[in-house]
Amino acid sequence: KQFKFTERSRPNNKHSLSFLGFIKCGECKASITGEMKLKFYKRTQRKAEYTYYSCTKKLGNCLQKPITESELELQIRKAISDVALPESWANDWHKWLDRDSLKEKQLREENLQKLDKEIKALDQKLNFLLDSYLDGVIDSDNYKRKKNELFEEKLKIQEEITKLQTNGSGWLEPFREFIDRALQGQKIARAKNTNEELAFFAKTVGSNFFLTD
């Protein structure tokens, strides 16, 4: 059944278009835009608002047609459900993460101790070099050259130490957060979430979303 659009579109700021910003057109790779439209039902004299998403068509010819927000919501729920981990796996995943976290901590401590020994060895070399220079064993040019080499080596080790102390196991926490969200996936996909919540969760567990056909 065909309906007449009584109003072509409304500014985006009057309606929350939650599914913008992370989906592209699967045909031409342009961004996806959204708009509100009013439909007038003559029989009941009723107006209804509908939201549509479509390709911006800013990158050339594109044959893709608009999709309703309700249909897009169903597809996003399915995308979330497809990457969800069964909640029954939670204990195992958290146990593995705790095990890896402990291993990473032990490895970080071992590396810090190793780097600390290397710093102390370089300090001894620098002291020996200075004594050799003061005793006239080496000349000024050789002293400066060797001193600079040792200082550069020491600086690199200090940067490694700072990186280990600051970042630690940089991959563990983001991975733990991903696992926790993936374990919630089935619940999120089924729950009566707002579209804002669905969009946020979709962007957390995936990327490169495309609309085609």
Helices and strands as residue ranges (DSSP letters): E 5-7, G 12-14, E 23-25, E 32-41, E 46-55, E 67-68, H 69-83, G 87-89, H 90-134, H 140-167, H 172-183, H 185-190, H 195-205, E 209-211
